[in-house]
Amino acid sequence: MVTRITKTGRAPASTAYVSHVLDPCGIPPRPLRCTRLADLVNILAPKLVAAALGMEPEGVMIYLADRVDRTRLPDVTTA
């Protein structure tokens, strides 16, 4: 999230600012972040997500789903 203050540097927006922006919708930032991370890790490679976000690979592994997306499996016909 880019703000008037963060656009000049590399620091992220403060937690207080993000919370204040999200107040009208009634959702705290943490569940949104977790949902987005889970989505990214399950679509892309966990190591790639970790590198892109400056995290340790072990840190993103907890967001991997415990199910297999059938649309990503090859089409196999049984004989």
C-alpha positions as CSV (number, residue, x, y, z in Angstrom):
1,M,0.0,0.0,0.0
2,V,1.5,3.3,-1.0
3,T,0.7,6.4,1.0
4,R,1.9,10.0,0.9
5,I,4.7,9.1,3.3
6,T,5.7,5.7,1.9
7,K,6.0,6.8,-1.7
8,T,9.3,8.5,-1.1
9,G,11.0,5.5,0.6
10,R,10.8,1.8,0.9
11,A,9.1,1.5,4.3
12,P,5.6,-0.1,4.3
13,A,2.5,1.7,5.4
14,S,2.1,1.6,9.2
15,T,-0.3,-1.0,10.8
16,A,-2.3,1.9,12.3
17,Y,-2.8,3.5,8.8
18,V,-3.9,0.2,7.2
19,S,-6.3,-0.5,10.1
20,H,-7.8,3.0,9.8
21,V,-8.3,2.6,6.1
22,L,-10.0,-0.8,6.6
23,D,-12.2,0.4,9.5
24,P,-15.3,1.2,7.3
25,C,-15.4,-2.4,6.0
26,G,-15.0,-4.0,9.4
27,I,-12.2,-6.4,8.5
28,P,-8.8,-6.2,10.2
29,P,-5.6,-6.4,8.1
30,R,-4.3,-9.7,9.4
31,P,-7.0,-12.0,7.8
32,L,-6.7,-10.2,4.5
33,R,-2.9,-10.7,4.5
34,C,-3.3,-14.3,5.4
35,T,-5.9,-14.9,2.7
36,R,-3.7,-13.2,0.1
37,L,-0.6,-15.2,1.1
38,A,-2.5,-18.5,1.1
39,D,-3.8,-17.6,-2.4
40,L,-0.3,-16.7,-3.7
41,V,1.4,-19.8,-2.2
42,N,-1.2,-22.1,-3.7
43,I,-1.1,-20.6,-7.1
44,L,2.7,-20.0,-7.4
45,A,5.7,-21.8,-6.0
46,P,6.2,-21.1,-2.2
47,K,9.9,-20.3,-2.7
48,L,9.0,-17.8,-5.4
49,V,6.5,-16.1,-3.1
50,A,9.0,-16.1,-0.2
51,A,11.6,-14.5,-2.4
52,A,9.2,-11.9,-3.8
53,L,8.0,-10.8,-0.4
54,G,11.3,-11.0,1.4
55,M,10.2,-13.9,3.6
56,E,11.9,-17.2,4.6
57,P,10.5,-20.2,2.6
58,E,9.5,-21.9,5.8
59,G,7.4,-18.9,6.7
60,V,5.2,-19.3,3.7
61,M,4.8,-23.1,3.9
62,I,2.2,-22.8,6.6
63,Y,-0.1,-21.2,4.0
64,L,-0.1,-24.2,1.7
65,A,-3.5,-25.8,1.4
66,D,-4.0,-29.5,2.3
67,R,-6.0,-30.2,-0.8
68,V,-5.2,-30.8,-4.5
69,D,-6.7,-28.5,-7.0
70,R,-8.2,-30.9,-9.6
71,T,-7.8,-28.3,-12.4
72,R,-4.0,-28.4,-12.0
73,L,-3.7,-32.2,-12.5
74,P,-3.1,-33.7,-15.9
75,D,-6.0,-35.4,-17.6
76,V,-5.6,-39.1,-17.0
77,T,-8.0,-41.6,-18.3
78,T,-8.3,-45.0,-16.5
79,A,-8.1,-48.1,-18.6
